[in-house]
């Protein structure tokens, strides 16, 4: 591969190859088959399979099937389908952790014989109590003194199903005083009297993730075990198991990356299962869900998902991605690929009184991409339908479509003007009598009449009736917690929409741009040529309501849109866009913003000359700096590109958080002070030291005993409340990653 702005995981891989640590790269995608995969899994798939492909290695698909109470073959098939749909192939057959149950059991026997594992008989509450806290060491169970012989006998009986669930567990004997709570004699096996969908009833004990995962990786020859940040503390167990068993090298090592978070989206499989089981959605492939099956049915393309994953990059710190970036990815992918057709969502009849006979009008499927071939014939007669929104009897200022005093063009056809309005007994408009201008045909217009808009239409007799399903975001809140946050208007079904006849075929796997409406996909389940059903994939641009909720998106997406069409870039802009996406690895949305704005691109290049951190620099420049440059020149700014680079470097070095960075930036914009000077004078350096954070955490926990009880009773979403209180108490200076870890451990004590 070319050495251009690689992410930290690829840098690790290259270092390992260069040092001859490994001869061949082997990765794995190891999901638990207890739900359908979602967009977060797509990121993991693209990373694991992508790295293997980039370095001529291979990636295994392995089902982590160690919990027989939640797993099912339908989830296995959904996971396989997701990987294949995204365009990847796994090495050999699908693997299962259950394939290795015998070997994993034998490794547990080895640990017992080494005196490194024991059967514990403490209850769940006692185990939690004995574990200690982040401030106090743990206490080892008295059952750790059992002899090797007794441990072997008990473990054998556990395997044979002679004990009830919870009666005994197998634990590693490590260090009850370890600062990493995960290392305080972690669980290796628990009793489960449940039928396993592959292993049947052979086993009454099942290995824990931390024990089975590292051994499965080792047995498969995995080199880089890539997982998300919540498993960072588990890495010590991963290494302990492999090192203690003295397994022959080469052995795998674990590396963590930030998991994907998207606003207005919920990606907990447990909560998604809740939605499915409570019929809040129509199954795992409901087009409103963030599951791969849902995106697939809605009409997203594999390439759009992969482009999105590549665009957001691979980070070491968790952050929230705007869902508008995902929506931009599918628009960007479909814009030049799909045919454009005419559809009328809310039909209003128009009778052209001075037109006689009928004709067929030649119309390109790709009117703004001349080299691309493809056209159809549109039937035309005196009776047509237009969309009800394209006529107003009493128009507002700036309304450019059909009115009693304003003509309009029928797309690809003629200019018409309103002559008479027909209403029913309730005063509702049911028909427009119009006249057309015979010499105004599109492409041959000699009428001299000027119109400001072209509208879609369909011929009355040839048009086909379709059902259109218009999807909005499933949740009304940016950070949804569950069913209570559902958007009641997330699905609108339009029964009487009309579409031009050429669209309806027996092949449902097609996407279209319904001109001026958005991108649509023939539903792969419910579509038939007799009863066509189309799903709205995404609109042509953000609705005004969504822009108000996410104002940063308005300024980031600077494509000029006219009736849904995108103004093409100049050659120089295209060259910049190519550089930004290919070399700097910026996502398409940010690259588009920078490439189209000379002031922004110049500012970005100067900052990049100071600091090679393209993604973080581009994000702040395309958002915050862009606001300043809308009304100013670069030399009028109070800060320089060099100062912005210094600010980003402090984020990269984890001296300040992104939240604090915003405070610093605002001060820079007002005063022009150096960012380091602002941070030092205001004491804004990020607090990561547990010795400073723990007393604050203890105080907040002591002040909220009711919430502590609710959390321990199962309301885990209260973790966010406690973390928020700590960050508030530290005035935003607490390191969110460290605070999350410490609060989580303290609440479980």
N, C-alpha and C positions, 0 to 999 in steps of 0.2 A: 504493500500500500504506500501511497505518497505520504510524506511526513507533513501533514497539514492539519493543525488544530485538532488533534485527536483528543477524545475524552479520556478521563483518567483510567478507565478500565482497559482501554486499548493500549495505553502507555504501559500498564502493568504487564499485559500480555507480551508486548514487544520486548520489554526488559527480561522477562522470563525466557523468551526464545533466544535472545541474544546471549544470555548467560548459560545456555544449554540446560536450563533447569528441566525443560520438557522438550521432547523431539516433535510432538504433535499436540495441538490444542484440542481438548475435549471439554465441551460445556454440556449443560443439561437444563431442561425446563421441567421442574418437578412439582406440578400442581397437585393439590388434594382434590380428588373427584367428589366434591360435596356440593357442587353448584356449577352453573354455567360460567365460563370465563368471561371477564369484562375487559374494558379498555385498559385497565391497569395490567392485566395479563398480556395484553397486546404489546405493551412496552417491554415487559420481561421477555416475551417471545422474540421481539425484534432485536433485543440486546443479545440474548443467548445464541440464537440461531445466526444473527448477523455477525457476531464476533467469530464464531466457528467458520462461517463462510469466508470472511475477510482474510483469515489466516490459514486457509486450506485444511481446516480441521473438521470435526463433526459435532453435532449436538444430539443428545439423547432426549427422548420424550419419556419421562418416568412418572407414573401415577403414585403419589404418596398415600397409599391406601392402608394406613395404620389405624384407622378408626372405623370399625365395621358398622357403627350405629348411624353414620351420616352419609356413607358413600353408596354410589349406585352406578350401574353400567351406562345409564343415560348421560351421566355427567362425563364419563370416559369418552363417549362418542362425541359429545359437544366439544370437549377439549381437542380431540383429534381433528375434528372438522375445522376448528378455529385456526390451528396451526397450518393445515392444508390450504384453507381459504386465504390466509395471509401470504401464501406462496412459499412455504418452507417444507423441507423433508427431514424427517428424523432418521438417525442411523439405525438400520436393522428394524426389528420389531419394536412395538411399544413395550416399554419396560414397566415393571411394577415393583414397589418395595416388597410386596408379598412374595415376589420371586425369591427373595433373599431371607425369608423368615428363618429357615433352618440355620443359615450361616450366621445371621444376627444373634440367634439364640446361642449358638456355640461360642460367639465372641463374649456374650454375657457370662457364660460358664467360665471362660478364661479369666475374666475380671474377678469373679468370685474366688477362683482358685489362687489368684494373685493377692487376695486380700483387699482388692480395690472396689468391691461391690458387696452389698449385704441386703438381706431381706428385712425390711422395716415393718413393724406392726402398729405404729402410731396412727391415730386417726387424723383426718384431714385438718382439723382445727389445731391439733397438737403440732403437726408438721409445720403449719404456718407460724405458730407461736415459737417453736424451737428455732426457726430460721433466723430470728433476730431482726434487726433493722439496719438501716444504713449508718446509724450512729452506734449500734451495739452489736457485738459478735453473736453468732448463733450458738446453739447448744446441741451437741450431737445426741442422737437417740441412744437409749440404753441398749437397743436391739443391734446396734452396730458392733457390739461385743460378741455376737453369736459366732460360733466356730465356723470354719469353712465347710465342714461336713454338714452342720445343721442348715447353713444357708443353701447348700446344694440340694439337700432333701426338701426343704420348703419350696425352693424355686421349681423343683420337679413337680411337686404337688400342685403348685400354682398352675403350671403348664397343663396338668392333667385335669384341671377344673375341680379340684377338691375343696376350694375355698370360695366364699361369696365375694362379690365385688367390694373392694375397699378394705378387705380383711388384711391383706399384705400388699406391699409394693417392693420392687427392687430399686435400690438407690446406689449411686456411685459414692465411694468414700473419697472425698477430695479435701475440702477445707471449710469448716463451718465459721471461720473468721475472715473469709475472703471478702475484700471490698466489693467484688462483683457478686451480687446476691445469687446470680444464676449458678455460681460454682459451689454453693453451700449444699453439698451432697444432693445433686439433682436426681430426679426420677428417671429411671431407665425403662422399666416395664410396669404396666398396671393390668389388673384382672378385668376382662370384659367377656361376659357370657352372651355373645351375640354372633349371629351367622354372618360370615364374611362372604361378600359376593363372588370372590374368587377362591379363597382358601377353604370355604365351607365351614365345617365345625371342628376342624382339626385343632385349632388353637383356642385356649381360654385366656391367654395373655397376649398382649400386643405391645410392641416397642414404642417408646415415646419418640417424637420427632427428632430431638437432639441426639439420640442414640442411633436411630435408624438412618438418618440422613447422611451423616458423615461416612458411615460404613457402606452405604449404597453407592455414594460417590466414589469411594475407594475401589470397590469391587468392579465398578464400570470404567475405571481408569480416567475419571474426570480430573482435569487439571485445575480449572477455575470454577469454584462453586459460587455463583453470583446470586445474591439475594438482596432483599430490601433492608432498609436501615433498622427496622424493628428487631432484626436478628443480630445486630451488632454485638450485643453482650453475650449472645449464644456462641459467638466465635471461639471463646475460651473453652467451652465444653467440646466443640468440634475438634479443636486441636488436642485437648486432653485425651479424648478417647483414642484418637489415632496414634498419639505419641506414647500413651501408656501401654497400648497393645503392641508397640514396636513394629508396626506394619512396614513392610519393605517399601522403600521409595521406588519410583516417584509417588508422592501422595498429593491429594488435593489441598488447596487453601481457599478459605472463604473470603469474599470481597463484597462489600455492601454499596448500594446506590440508593438514592432517594426514590421513594415510591411516588406514584402519580396521584396527584390530587386535583380535581377539577371542580370549580364552583357550580352550583345548581345540580350537582351529581353526587350520588351515593354509591360507594363501591364496596360496602361490607356484604360479603356473600350471605351472611346470616340475615341481614336486613332485606336484601333482595329476595331471599327465599320467603321472608315474611310477606312481602308484597305479592309474590306469586301465590302463596298458599291462602292468602286472604282475598284473592281475586281482585286486588287493587289494580292489577294489570292483567293482560291476556296471555299469560304464560311467559316463559323465559325469553322467547323471541319477540316479545312485544316491542315494536319499533321505538317506544319511548325509553326503554331500558338501556343502560350503558353496556349491555352484554354484547359480545361479538355477534351472537345470533340476532340480537335486536338491530344492531347497525346493519348487518347483512340484509335483513328483511326490509329495513327502511330504504335501502338503496345505496348506502355508503359503499365505496370501492375499497378493495384491499390497499391499493396504492395511497389513497387519501389517509387511511389509518397509519400506514407506515411513514408517510410524509409528516404527519402530525407528531409521531413518536420521535422522528429524527429532528424535527424542528424545535421541540422543547428541550432536547439535549439530555445528557446524563449528568446528574448533579450529585453532590455529597450531602446536601442539606435539603430537607423537605420544603416544598413551597406549593402554592396554589396556582394552577393554570386557569386562565379564563376560558370558559367553554366556547367563546367566540373564536378562539384559535382553531379548535376542532372544526367548527362550522366553516371557517375560512378555508381549511384544508380540502374539504369536499367541494366547495365552490371552485377553488383553484384547479382541482383535478378535472372537474366536469366541464368547465367553461368552454374549452375548445374541442371537447371530445363528443358531446352528445348533440343530436339533432334538435333543432328548434321548431316547435309546432304551435298551432293555434288551439286554444281551449278557452271556453267561456264558462266561468264558474257559476254566475248568477244570470241566466239568460233573459234578455229583453228583446222582443221581436221588433224587427225593422222591415218595413215594406218599402221598396224603392219603386215609387209609382211610375217613373218614366223609363224603367228598364224593361226590355222585352227579351224573351228567350232564356238561354243559359249558355255558359261557357266554362272552360277549365283554364285556370290561371297557373302558369309555371312559377313555382316558388322554391328557392334553395333551402335545404335543411341547415346550411351553414352560411347565412347571408353576410357575415362579417369575416369570413375566412375563405376568400375567393378561390385559392388553389384546391380546397377540399371539395371533392365531388359529392353529389347527392342532392336530389330534388324530388318533388312530387307535384301533382296537379291538384289544385284546389277547386272544387266545384263552386260555381257562382251563379246566382239567380236573383230574382227580384225580392225573394224572401230570405232574410238572414237573421242571425241572432248576434247581438253584441252583449258585452257585460253591462249589467245594470249600473255599475259604478262609472261607466264611461259616458253617461248622459246625466246632465243636471238641468232642470228647468230654471232654477235660480242659482246660478253658479257663484262660488266665492271668487275673490280676486286671485288670479294666478291659475285658474282652472283652464286647461288648454284642450280639453276633449270636446265632445259634441254638446252643443247647447242650442236653444232656439235661434241664436244669432251668431253661432260660430260653427264653421264647417270643420270636418276632420277627415283624415285619410283612413281608409280600411287597409290594413297592412297588406302589401303586395298587390292591392287592387285599386279602387277608385276613391276619389274624394266625394263625400256626400254632405248634404245639408238638411237640417230638420225643416219640415214644412207643416207638420201637424202632430199634436200630442193626443193620443187616445187613452182615456182613463176608464176604470170600472166604476160601479156604483159607490165604492168606498173612497174614490178619489185617487186610487193607486194607478200609476202609469202602467199600461199593459202593452202598448204598441207605439212605435214612432213611424209616422209617414215621412219618407225622405225622398229627395231627388239626388241623382248622381250626375257628375259632369263627364260626359262620354270621352272627352279628349284628355282626361286626367289620369289615365291608367299608369300605375307605377312603372317607372323605367321608360315610359313613352309620353310623359306628362307635357302637354302643350297648352294647358288651361290658363297658366299665369296666376292661378289662385295660390295664395300662401296659407299654409296651415302649420300649426305648431305641434301637432301630435299625430301619431298613428296608433290605431287601436286594433285589438284582435277581434275576430269574427268567425262564424261558421255558417255554412249554407243550411237552410232549414231542413231540407229533405235528406241530405247526405250525412248530416252530423250524427254522431253516435253518442248515446247517453252513457255516462260513466259515473262510478262512485269515486269520490276523492276523499282521502283521509288526511286531514291537515294536523300535523303534530306540533305541539309546542313543548317547552321544557316540562319535564315530569314534576319538578318541584318548584314551589314559589319562592323558596328561601335559598340564599347563596350557600348556606351550610346546612343542608337538610339532615334531620335526625331519623326520620321514619315516616310512617303513614300519615301522621298528623300534619306533615309539611307538603302533602301532595297538592299540585296545582289542579283545581277542579276543571280548568279549561285546557288541559293538555291534549285533548283530542276533539276535533270537530269533524263531523262526517257530512259531506255534501253529496246529496243523492242525485241531483238532477243536472250536474254539469254536462256540457256538450263539448265534444272534441272532433277535430277534422277526421275524416274516415280512414286516411292512410295510416293512422297510428294503431288502429286495432288489427292485430294479427293473432296467430295461434302461438306466437313465441313470447312468453311473458318476461323473459330476462332482458328487459330493455329499459334504458333511462332516457328521459327527454327533458329539455327545457321547455316548459309551457311559457311562451313569451309573456314577459311582464308579470309572471306569477311566481316562478321558481323552478326548482329541479324536482322531477317526479320519477317514480319507479313503479313498474307493474308489479303488484304484490305477488310474490312467488307462491303463495298458498291459496289465496282467494281469487286470483285473476282467472278469467276465461274469456274467450272472444264473445260469448253470449252475455256475460256479466263482468265487464272490465272494472277492475279496482286498481287505483293508483295511490301510492303513498307519497306524501310530500317529503322529500329528503331534506331540503333546506331552501330558504328564500334566496332571492337574488342579492339581497343586501339586508343588513340589520334593520329590523323594524324600529320605529322611533321609540317605542316603549322599552325595548331592550337597550337602546342607546342610552336612555336616561339611567338605567340600572348600571351600565358599564361605560361611563363617559370616556375612559381611556381608549376604548376600542374605536370610538369615533375618530380620534386623532391618529390612531395607529393605521387604520385602513384608509389611505388617501387615494384610493382608486376613484376616478371621476366616473359616475354612473349616470347614464341617460336612458330612461326606460329599461333599466336592467342591463344595458350594454356597458362594457368596460373600454375606456379609451386606451389605445395601445401605447406601450412605452416607446420612447425614441431608441435609436441604436445605442447611444451612450448609456441610457438608463438600463437597457437590457444587459449591457456588459457589466455594469455595477451590480445589478441583481444577480447575475450569474456568479460573480466573484463572492458576493455576500453569502449566497446559499451554498456554493460549492467549497470555497476556501475557508470562509469564516464560520460556516455551519450555522448561520442564522436561519430562523424559521421564515417561511415565505412572507408572512404578514409583516414582520419587522423589516425584512430585506426590501419589500415593496415600498414601505414608508421612506426608508433612507435613500433608495435609488431614485425616487421621484422628486426629492427635495434637495436642491444644490447646497443650501445652507447646512442642512442636517448631515448630508454625506461628507461635506468638507469638515464639519466639526467632529464627526465620528472618526475620520481618517487621522486627524491631528491627535485625538485622544488615543487611538490605536497605536500610533507611533510611540506614545509614552508607556503604554501597558498592553501586553498581548493577552487581553481578556475580552475577546470580541463579543461573546454572548451577553455578559453582564453590562458592558459598555453600551452595546446596541440597545438593550432594553431601557436603560435610563435615558439615553439620548432620544430614542423614538417616542418616549412618553413625556418625561419631565422637561427636557431641553426643548422638545418640539413645541411645547406650550409657550415657552419664552420667545422662540424664534418666529412664531406666527405673526408677531407684531414688532419684532426687533431685528436688527442685523447682528452678526456675530460680534462685531466690535462694540456693540452697545450692551452686551451682557456683562454682569458684574463678576462673572467667574470665567475661567478659561478651560479649554479642553484638558490641559495638564492637571488642573484642580479636580476635574471630574475623574480623571484617571487615578488620582491620589485617593479620592473617595472610594472608588471601586476596589482599589488595592486593599483598603482597610476591611472591606467586606470579604474579599478573597482570603485575606489572612485571618478572618474570623475575629478581628478586633472589635468590630461593631456588627450589629444585626441589620438586616434590610429595613426594619422598622426605624431604627435609630438613624440609618442613612437618609431616610426621607426628611427627618428633622434637621439633619446637618445640611442637606441640600437646600431646604427652604431658607436657612440662615445664610448660606452661600449666595443664593439668589438675591437676598435683601442687602447683605453687607459686602459681599465679595471677599470675605475672610477665607483664609486657607482652611480646608477641612480638618487637618490635624489640629490646628489652633482651636477650632470650634469644639472638637471632641475633648481636647485636654481642658479647655477653660470651663466647659460645662460638665466635665466628669462623666462622659457618655460611653466610656470603654465598656464593652460587654462583660458581664459577670458570669464566669464559668466555674468558679471555685466552689465546690460543695460546702466548704466550711462557712462561706458567706451566705449561700442560698438556703442551707438546711434550717438555720434558726428562723428564717422568714417563713419557710414552708411549715415548720412546726407551729408557729404562731397562727397561721391561717387555718391549719387543720384543727387546732384547739378551739378556734373561734366558730367553727362550723361543724359541731358534732352531729347535727341532724343529717347534713349532706354526706358526712363520712359514713354514717349508718346506711343511708340509701345507696351509696356507691358499693359498699361491701355486700349489700343485699341484691346487687345485680344491675343497678343503674349506672353502668360504666361511662355513660356520656357525661357524667358529672366530672370526669377527669378534666375536661376542657374548662369547667368552671374554676377548679382549683388552680390549674395552670394559668388561667387568665388573671386570677387574683394575685398570684405570685409575680407575674409580669407587670401588673399594675403597681404592686408594692415596690418593685425595683424600677419603676418609671420606664419600663420597656427595655431596661439594660440587661435583664436576665437572659442568658443563652437559652432560647426556647428548647433546643434539643436536650440540654442538660436538665432544664427544669422539668420537662416531660418525663424524663427517666427517673429523676429523684422523687417527684410527686407520685408517679405510678408505683414505685417501690414502697414509698412510705404509706400509701393508702392500702396496700395489700398486707401490711404488717398485722 
